[in-house]
Every structure is written in structure tokens, then in C-alpha cells.
């Protein structure tokens, strides 16, 4: 008992800051899982830590500024700082601002981060403590988890530098993904959020090779993986799905209830001219027709997307085309960004005229007003229905949750009145009483 107590008393402490997208959050979870397995303890304050790790985002200038602010705060409050993530792929700017940062690594460099931690403060592993659950350490609530199926991207969109930061597509074998998913479900996860930079390209780098899962071979293919995940007994939500032709094959799985009737597709624009300059698939009219066919197969299908307004060279005609397409496509959830030049992106070298900031702002407001009308029409159509809702926040008499058409933190919320206490992670039937543009309000039945 004395030896165990003394080991625990000197357990090294780490403070961790995770910035950026869910893919970066999964990287953070992997690093922390390894460090917890080695006996390190997480602390919420920089001042009480032996070392601070900052997982950065380097996609946009605004994200870089947030990352630099986080590094500066860690340096001021602690002084021993390890930087990793996308911004670490080009460390010059970090070194210029903070020459005393202990170490800088790029994204997915798990071993380098752990090695740097060992240099600052060696592990004090306690073999008598069960430090890490089988599913690993998760930063998300217990009832949902992000499941990363690949790294990198083979696309070369002119506004994006992700392939430069994270490399080309590298898919995980299907059996490896399914083993992780099964561990998560056994640990109580009710919703698996499938993510990668290009989810529907999954397996192309592996030539769709098979791997052994439960004494049978499973191909590393988008459809096959989705089908297998759908058999694990949890909600399965598909994010970052480029609309390649084979995506059509997954829609029947949604109609059958195997996976959630939800697609997160980053369309980015609709004008053929702008899409060509973005180096995106340009035949958006065909995409609109495919959306109609998807809804014939699965009428409950919800589609969320993101768009960029103010891309260099975007004309008034291009923007009007986008609004018309938006009204025709009737997407359920939409995010919109004002174009922001990214250092190193090909879009900077196209020689196209920049769109003034005031024009970007005006277009952004018009876009959001147009989509608000569409979203409100869709949500109000749900009034009177009984919907399955997963509870995210429990509370006395009133809880917050999401329908199968809503991803955490980015989509809408269901405000649930209940006579009994509801638990986070519980899936309940809710009668929808009223709606606004984005949220639903109902009663547990």
C-alpha cells in the first residue's frame, strides 16, 4: 500500500488543449489514451501541470490565430509547452512567436508527442492501477464518439491545404475500424460519428482490400463498412461524404434503418464556374437530381452541408445561381463561411479578383436568410410527430437532445419536457409540440 500511494502521489500531470475539427479531436484522444496508459494524469489548469500539450488547427488564418493565442496562454501560465497538430506541419511561425516552445510536431505524430512528454517529465506508471478503459480515453460525452476511418485526402481543392498538412488518403483496415467501434458500443456509446477528410473515398488506397472480422472477410469499402457498423446496435452517422456515384448504394441502408438517414456533404458551392475554380465536381444539376432520387428511396433523409461565399471571382450571377440551387435542393442543415485566403492554397495563384469584404458579408447574410426559411419549413413539418431523441443534457423536468437528423454541436436541438428524470445517452420517444427555424420542442411520451 505504501509503494502504491507514493507512486500515485508523484503521478505526472498534463494539461491538454484540443483545437480544430473532430478529426483533430480523435488525434487528441489517441495521445491522451497512450499517456494515461503510462500513468500520466490530466489536469484542467496549465499552472498545475508538468507540461501542456496544444493540438493546433492551421486551416484558416482565424484558426491559426486561435492556436497561437492558446500557445501563448500556455507559455504564460506554464512555460513547458509541446505543440502538435496541423499548424505544427509548418513550425516556422510558431518558433518565431514562441522560440522557447519545448517541441513542435505535425498532425498524427502520436509517438513524437509522447516522446516529447517523456523528455519533459518521465512516466511514473503505477502497475496496480487500471488507468485506461478498453475503449480508450474520449473527450466527447460517454454516449457518443467520433470514429475516424482514414487520414489525409487525395482531393486537391484550390482553397484547401489539408493534403499538404495531413498527406494523401490513408485508410484503416475495416477490421481495425470495426474492432474499435465494437469496443465503444460495449462501453456504452449509443452513437458512432464516422469521420475522415473524405469518408466516401474510404478504402480506395487499399484497393478495397479485405480483413478478417468475426471469422469472415470484410472489404475496406464505404458500403461494406457502413453495413457492418449498422449491425453493432448503435446509431451510425456519416460525416464528410463527397457525393461520388457509389454513395447511392448506402441510401437503402438508411431506408432500412441500418444507418441514420443523414448525410453530411460539403458541397461548398453550386455555380459550375466557381466549382471549376475550386477544383470541385462541377455538375451540381446532376447532384440535385440524385438528391431527389435519394429522397424517393429514403423520404426521411436529412442532408447537411457547408458552403463558401466570396470565393475569388464569384460574380453576382454565380451567387444568385447558388441561392436558386439551395432553394431547389432543400437541404436540412447548412453552414456558410465567408471565403478566407489560406497561405499556400492554390486559390491564391489563380489570378482571380478578390471579392470585397462588404460584398462577402452581404452575400453571407442573404444566404443565411434564404436557408433560414428553408430550415424553418422543414422543422415545422415535424410538429405533431413522435420522434426518437437521444438525450445529451439531462435536467430536472427539461432535457436537451437530438433527433436522428441532428449531429452534436453543429445541428439542431430538441428541448424535451419530461415527467421523469432523463439520463444522458437515453433514447426516448418525444412528441413534437412546436418548432422554430432550427430547434424542436416536445414532450417525452
C-alpha positions as CSV (number, residue, x, y, z in Angstrom):
1,X,0.0,0.0,0.0
2,X,2.8,2.4,0.8
3,X,4.5,1.9,-2.6
4,X,1.3,2.4,-4.5
5,X,0.4,5.5,-2.6
6,X,3.8,7.1,-3.1
7,X,3.7,6.3,-6.8
8,X,0.3,7.9,-7.1
9,X,1.4,11.0,-5.2
10,X,4.1,11.8,-7.8
11,X,1.9,11.0,-10.8
12,X,3.0,13.5,-13.5
13,X,0.2,15.9,-14.7
14,X,-0.6,17.0,-18.2
15,X,-2.8,19.9,-19.3
16,X,-4.3,19.4,-22.8
17,X,-5.8,21.9,-25.3
18,X,-7.5,20.4,-28.4
19,X,-8.5,22.8,-31.2
20,X,-9.9,22.3,-34.6
21,X,-12.2,19.7,-36.2
22,X,-13.4,16.3,-34.9
23,X,-10.6,14.6,-36.8
24,X,-8.1,16.5,-34.6
25,X,-10.1,15.6,-31.5
26,X,-9.6,12.0,-32.3
27,X,-5.9,12.6,-32.6
28,X,-6.0,14.2,-29.1
29,X,-7.9,11.2,-27.7
30,X,-5.2,8.8,-29.0
31,X,-2.4,10.8,-27.5
32,X,-4.2,11.1,-24.1
33,X,-5.1,7.4,-24.2
34,X,-1.4,6.5,-24.6
35,X,-0.3,8.9,-21.8
36,X,-3.0,7.7,-19.4
37,X,-1.8,4.2,-20.0
38,X,1.7,5.3,-19.0
39,X,0.4,6.7,-15.7
40,X,0.0,10.4,-16.6
41,X,-2.8,12.4,-15.1
42,X,-4.9,15.0,-16.8
43,X,-5.4,18.3,-15.1
44,X,-7.7,21.2,-16.1
45,X,-5.3,24.0,-15.3
46,X,-2.0,24.8,-17.0
47,X,-0.5,26.1,-13.8
48,X,-0.7,22.8,-12.0
49,X,0.7,20.7,-14.9
50,X,4.2,19.4,-15.6
51,X,3.7,20.0,-19.3
52,X,1.0,21.5,-21.6
53,X,0.1,19.9,-25.0
54,X,-1.6,22.2,-27.5
55,X,-3.2,20.4,-30.5
56,X,-3.5,23.2,-33.1
57,X,-5.6,23.9,-36.2
58,X,-3.9,25.5,-39.2
59,X,-6.5,25.5,-41.9
60,X,-7.6,29.2,-41.8
61,X,-5.8,32.3,-40.6
62,X,-8.5,32.7,-37.9
63,X,-7.8,29.1,-36.7
64,X,-4.1,29.9,-36.7
65,X,-4.7,33.0,-34.6
66,X,-6.7,30.9,-32.1
67,X,-3.9,28.3,-31.9
68,X,-1.3,31.0,-31.4
69,X,-3.4,32.5,-28.6
70,X,-3.7,29.1,-26.9
71,X,0.1,28.5,-27.2
72,X,0.7,32.0,-25.7
73,X,-1.6,31.4,-22.8
74,X,0.1,28.0,-22.1
75,X,3.5,29.6,-22.2
76,X,2.5,32.4,-19.9
77,X,0.8,30.1,-17.4
78,X,3.2,27.2,-17.5
79,X,6.2,27.6,-19.8
80,X,6.7,23.9,-20.7
81,X,4.6,23.5,-23.9
82,X,4.5,20.9,-26.6
83,X,2.7,21.9,-29.8
84,X,1.2,19.4,-32.3
85,X,-1.5,19.3,-35.0
86,X,-1.9,20.9,-38.4
87,X,-0.2,24.1,-37.6
88,X,2.9,22.1,-36.4
89,X,3.4,20.9,-40.0
90,X,4.9,24.3,-40.7
91,X,6.6,25.2,-37.4
92,X,8.3,28.5,-38.5
93,X,5.5,30.8,-37.4
94,X,5.3,29.1,-34.0
95,X,9.0,29.2,-33.5
96,X,9.1,32.9,-34.5
97,X,6.5,33.8,-31.9
98,X,7.5,31.3,-29.2
99,X,11.1,30.3,-29.5
100,X,11.1,28.6,-26.1
101,X,8.3,26.1,-27.0
102,X,9.7,22.7,-26.0
103,X,8.8,20.7,-29.1
104,X,6.7,21.0,-32.3
105,X,5.2,18.1,-34.2
106,X,2.8,17.8,-37.1
107,X,-0.6,16.1,-37.2
108,X,-0.9,12.4,-36.4
109,X,2.6,12.4,-34.8
110,X,1.4,10.5,-31.7
111,X,4.8,8.8,-30.9
112,X,6.7,12.1,-31.3
113,X,4.3,13.9,-28.9
114,X,4.5,11.1,-26.3
115,X,8.3,11.0,-26.7
116,X,8.5,14.8,-26.1
117,X,6.4,14.4,-23.0
118,X,8.8,11.7,-21.7
119,X,11.7,14.2,-22.2
120,X,9.9,16.8,-20.1
121,X,8.6,14.5,-17.4
122,X,9.2,10.7,-17.4
123,X,6.2,8.5,-16.7
124,X,5.6,7.2,-13.2
125,X,3.5,4.2,-14.2
126,X,1.6,2.5,-11.4
127,X,1.1,-1.2,-12.3
128,X,-1.6,-1.6,-9.6
129,X,-4.0,1.0,-11.2
130,X,-6.4,0.3,-14.1
131,X,-5.6,3.5,-15.8
132,X,-7.3,3.2,-19.2
133,X,-10.7,1.8,-20.2
134,X,-10.7,-0.7,-23.1
135,X,-12.3,1.9,-25.4
136,X,-9.5,4.5,-24.7
137,X,-9.9,8.0,-23.3
138,X,-12.6,10.1,-25.0
139,X,-13.2,13.8,-24.8
140,X,-16.8,13.5,-26.0
141,X,-19.7,12.6,-23.7
142,X,-19.9,8.9,-22.9
143,X,-22.9,8.2,-25.2
144,X,-21.3,9.3,-28.5
145,X,-17.9,9.0,-30.1
146,X,-16.1,10.0,-33.3
147,X,-14.8,7.1,-35.3
148,X,-12.0,8.1,-37.7
149,X,-11.7,5.7,-40.6
150,X,-8.9,7.3,-42.5
151,X,-6.3,10.1,-42.6
152,X,-5.4,12.6,-45.3
153,X,-7.1,13.3,-48.6
154,X,-6.5,12.7,-52.3
155,X,-8.5,15.8,-53.5
156,X,-6.7,19.0,-54.5
157,X,-9.4,21.7,-53.8
158,X,-7.8,25.0,-54.6
159,X,-8.9,26.6,-51.3
160,X,-7.6,23.8,-49.1
161,X,-4.2,22.8,-47.8
162,X,-5.3,19.7,-45.8
163,X,-3.3,17.3,-48.1
164,X,-0.2,19.4,-47.5
165,X,-0.8,19.2,-43.8
166,X,-2.0,15.7,-43.4
167,X,-0.9,13.9,-46.6
168,X,-2.8,11.7,-49.0
169,X,-5.6,9.3,-48.1
170,X,-4.5,6.5,-45.8
171,X,-7.4,4.2,-44.8
172,X,-7.6,1.9,-41.8
173,X,-8.3,-1.7,-42.4
174,X,-12.0,-2.5,-42.0
175,X,-11.5,-5.0,-39.2
176,X,-9.4,-2.4,-37.2
177,X,-12.2,0.1,-37.5
178,X,-14.9,-2.4,-36.5
179,X,-12.9,-3.6,-33.5
180,X,-12.7,0.0,-32.2
181,X,-16.4,0.5,-32.9
182,X,-17.4,-2.6,-31.1
183,X,-15.3,-1.6,-28.0
184,X,-17.0,1.8,-28.0
185,X,-20.5,0.3,-28.2
186,X,-19.7,-2.2,-25.4
187,X,-18.5,0.7,-23.3
188,X,-21.9,2.4,-23.6
189,X,-21.6,4.5,-26.7
190,X,-25.0,4.9,-28.4
191,X,-23.9,6.9,-31.4
192,X,-20.9,6.5,-33.7
193,X,-20.0,9.6,-35.8
194,X,-18.0,8.3,-38.7
195,X,-15.4,10.9,-39.8
196,X,-12.4,11.4,-42.1
197,X,-11.4,14.0,-44.6
198,X,-13.2,12.2,-47.4
199,X,-15.3,9.4,-45.9
200,X,-16.8,8.1,-49.2
201,X,-13.3,7.6,-50.6
202,X,-12.6,5.1,-47.8
203,X,-10.5,2.1,-48.9
204,X,-9.5,3.4,-52.4
205,X,-5.8,3.5,-51.3
206,X,-6.1,-0.1,-50.0
207,X,-7.7,-1.2,-53.3
208,X,-10.7,-2.2,-51.1
209,X,-8.6,-5.0,-49.5
210,X,-10.4,-7.4,-47.1
211,X,-9.5,-8.0,-43.5
212,X,-10.8,-10.6,-41.1
213,X,-13.7,-9.6,-38.8
214,X,-15.6,-12.2,-36.7
215,X,-14.2,-15.0,-38.8
216,X,-15.2,-13.5,-42.1
217,X,-13.7,-11.1,-44.6
218,X,-14.9,-7.5,-44.8
219,X,-13.8,-5.2,-47.6
220,X,-12.4,-1.8,-46.9
221,X,-15.2,-0.2,-48.8
222,X,-17.7,2.6,-47.9
223,X,-20.8,0.5,-48.3
224,X,-19.4,-2.6,-46.6
225,X,-18.1,-0.7,-43.6
226,X,-21.4,1.2,-43.2
227,X,-23.4,-2.1,-43.3
228,X,-21.1,-3.7,-40.7
229,X,-21.3,-0.7,-38.4
230,X,-25.0,-0.8,-38.7
231,X,-25.1,-4.2,-37.1
232,X,-23.4,-3.1,-33.9
233,X,-26.6,-1.8,-32.3
234,X,-25.7,2.0,-32.2
235,X,-26.8,5.0,-34.2
236,X,-24.3,5.4,-37.1
237,X,-23.9,8.9,-38.6
238,X,-21.9,9.6,-41.7
239,X,-19.9,12.8,-42.0
240,X,-17.8,14.5,-44.7
241,X,-19.3,12.3,-47.5
242,X,-18.3,13.5,-51.0
243,X,-21.1,12.7,-53.4
244,X,-19.3,10.0,-55.5
245,X,-21.6,7.7,-57.5
246,X,-21.3,4.8,-55.1
247,X,-22.8,6.9,-52.3
248,X,-26.1,5.9,-53.9
249,X,-25.6,2.4,-52.6
250,X,-25.7,3.5,-49.0
251,X,-29.2,5.1,-49.2
252,X,-31.1,1.8,-49.0
253,X,-29.2,1.1,-45.7
254,X,-30.7,4.3,-44.4
255,X,-34.2,3.4,-45.6
256,X,-33.8,0.0,-43.8
257,X,-32.7,1.7,-40.5
258,X,-29.2,0.2,-40.6
259,X,-27.5,3.7,-40.5
260,X,-29.1,7.1,-39.7
261,X,-30.8,8.8,-42.6
262,X,-28.2,11.6,-42.5
263,X,-25.5,12.7,-44.9
264,X,-23.0,15.5,-44.3
265,X,-21.9,16.5,-47.8
266,X,-19.5,19.5,-48.2
267,X,-20.9,20.9,-51.5
268,X,-19.1,24.3,-51.0
269,X,-20.9,26.0,-53.9
270,X,-23.3,25.3,-56.8
271,X,-22.2,27.6,-59.6
272,X,-20.3,25.5,-62.2
273,X,-17.8,28.3,-62.8
274,X,-17.0,28.7,-59.1
275,X,-16.8,24.9,-58.6
276,X,-14.4,24.7,-61.5
277,X,-12.1,27.3,-59.9
278,X,-12.4,25.5,-56.6
279,X,-11.5,22.2,-58.4
280,X,-14.6,20.6,-57.1
281,X,-17.1,18.4,-59.0
282,X,-18.9,20.8,-61.2
283,X,-22.2,19.2,-62.3
284,X,-24.4,20.3,-59.5
285,X,-27.5,19.9,-61.6
286,X,-26.9,16.2,-61.6
287,X,-26.3,16.3,-57.9
288,X,-29.7,17.9,-57.4
289,X,-31.3,15.1,-59.4
290,X,-29.5,12.5,-57.3
291,X,-30.8,14.1,-54.1
292,X,-34.3,13.8,-55.5
293,X,-33.7,10.1,-56.1
294,X,-32.2,9.6,-52.7
295,X,-35.3,11.0,-51.1
296,X,-37.5,8.7,-53.2
297,X,-35.7,5.8,-51.6
298,X,-35.4,7.3,-48.1
299,X,-38.0,10.0,-47.6
300,X,-36.7,10.8,-44.1
301,X,-33.2,11.5,-45.4
302,X,-31.6,14.7,-44.0
303,X,-28.7,16.4,-45.7
304,X,-26.4,18.9,-44.1
305,X,-23.7,20.8,-46.0
306,X,-21.3,23.7,-45.9
307,X,-20.8,26.5,-48.4
308,X,-18.3,29.3,-49.1
309,X,-19.4,32.7,-50.4
310,X,-17.0,35.3,-51.7
311,X,-14.6,32.9,-53.4
312,X,-12.2,34.9,-55.7
313,X,-14.0,35.7,-59.0
314,X,-17.5,34.9,-57.6
315,X,-19.9,37.1,-59.5
316,X,-23.4,38.2,-58.7
317,X,-24.7,35.7,-61.2
318,X,-22.7,32.9,-59.5
319,X,-24.2,33.8,-56.1
320,X,-27.7,34.0,-57.5
321,X,-27.2,30.6,-59.0
322,X,-26.2,29.3,-55.6
323,X,-29.3,30.7,-53.9
324,X,-31.6,29.1,-56.6
325,X,-29.9,25.8,-56.2
326,X,-30.2,26.0,-52.4
327,X,-34.0,26.5,-52.7
328,X,-34.3,23.6,-55.1
329,X,-32.2,21.2,-53.1
330,X,-34.0,22.0,-49.8
331,X,-31.1,20.9,-47.6
332,X,-32.0,20.4,-43.9
333,X,-28.9,21.9,-42.2
334,X,-26.4,24.3,-43.8
335,X,-23.4,26.2,-42.7
336,X,-21.8,29.1,-44.6
337,X,-18.4,30.6,-44.5
338,X,-17.0,33.9,-45.9
339,X,-14.0,33.0,-48.1
340,X,-10.8,33.4,-46.2
341,X,-7.5,33.0,-48.1
342,X,-5.2,30.3,-46.8
343,X,-1.5,30.6,-47.0
344,X,-0.2,28.1,-49.5
345,X,-3.5,27.4,-51.2
346,X,-3.7,27.2,-55.0
347,X,-6.6,29.7,-55.0
348,X,-4.1,32.4,-54.2
349,X,-2.4,31.9,-57.6
350,X,-5.5,31.8,-59.8
351,X,-5.3,35.5,-60.6
352,X,-9.0,36.0,-59.9
353,X,-10.3,39.3,-58.5
354,X,-10.9,39.3,-54.8
355,X,-14.5,39.8,-53.6
356,X,-14.6,42.8,-51.2
357,X,-15.4,42.1,-47.6
358,X,-18.6,44.1,-47.6
359,X,-19.8,42.1,-50.6
360,X,-18.9,38.8,-48.8
361,X,-20.9,40.0,-45.7
362,X,-23.9,40.9,-47.8
363,X,-23.9,37.6,-49.6
364,X,-23.4,35.7,-46.3
365,X,-26.5,37.4,-44.8
366,X,-28.6,36.7,-47.9
367,X,-27.5,33.1,-48.0
368,X,-28.4,32.6,-44.3
369,X,-31.7,34.3,-44.7
370,X,-32.6,32.1,-47.6
371,X,-31.6,28.9,-45.7
372,X,-33.4,30.0,-42.6
373,X,-36.7,30.0,-44.5
374,X,-36.0,26.5,-45.8
375,X,-34.9,25.1,-42.4
376,X,-37.9,26.6,-40.7
377,X,-40.2,25.0,-43.2
378,X,-38.6,21.6,-42.6
379,X,-38.6,21.8,-38.8
380,X,-42.2,22.9,-38.6
381,X,-43.2,19.9,-40.7
382,X,-42.1,17.7,-37.8
383,X,-44.7,19.3,-35.4
384,X,-47.1,16.6,-34.2
385,X,-44.8,13.7,-35.0
386,X,-43.3,11.3,-32.4
387,X,-39.5,11.2,-32.9
388,X,-36.7,9.2,-31.4
389,X,-34.4,11.6,-29.5
390,X,-31.0,10.9,-27.9
391,X,-30.5,12.9,-24.7
392,X,-27.3,14.9,-24.5
393,X,-28.1,17.0,-21.4
394,X,-30.2,15.7,-18.6
395,X,-32.1,18.1,-16.3
396,X,-35.0,18.2,-13.8
397,X,-38.1,18.5,-15.9
398,X,-36.3,19.7,-19.0
399,X,-33.6,17.9,-21.1
400,X,-31.8,18.6,-24.3
401,X,-31.3,16.1,-27.1
402,X,-31.1,15.4,-30.8
403,X,-33.1,13.6,-33.4
404,X,-31.5,11.2,-35.9
405,X,-31.3,14.2,-38.3
406,X,-29.1,16.2,-36.0
407,X,-25.3,15.8,-35.2
408,X,-23.9,17.1,-31.9
409,X,-22.8,20.7,-31.7
410,X,-23.5,21.6,-35.3
411,X,-27.2,20.9,-35.9
412,X,-30.4,21.5,-34.1
413,X,-31.6,20.7,-30.5
414,X,-34.7,19.1,-29.2
415,X,-35.9,20.6,-25.9
416,X,-37.7,17.8,-24.1
417,X,-40.1,18.2,-21.2
418,X,-40.5,15.0,-19.1
419,X,-42.3,13.8,-16.0
420,X,-39.4,11.5,-15.1
421,X,-35.7,12.3,-15.0
422,X,-34.0,11.5,-18.3
423,X,-30.4,10.3,-18.5
424,X,-27.7,11.4,-20.9
425,X,-27.4,8.8,-23.6
426,X,-31.0,7.6,-23.2
427,X,-33.1,7.4,-26.4
428,X,-36.7,8.4,-25.8
429,X,-39.8,8.9,-27.9
430,X,-40.8,12.6,-28.0
431,X,-44.0,14.2,-29.3
432,X,-43.1,17.4,-31.0
433,X,-45.3,20.3,-29.9
434,X,-43.7,23.3,-31.7
435,X,-40.6,24.3,-33.7
436,X,-38.6,27.3,-34.7
437,X,-36.1,27.7,-37.5
438,X,-33.5,25.3,-36.0
439,X,-34.8,23.7,-32.8
440,X,-37.7,21.5,-31.8
441,X,-39.7,21.5,-28.5
442,X,-41.7,18.4,-27.3
443,X,-42.7,16.1,-24.5
444,X,-41.3,12.7,-23.7
445,X,-44.1,10.0,-24.1
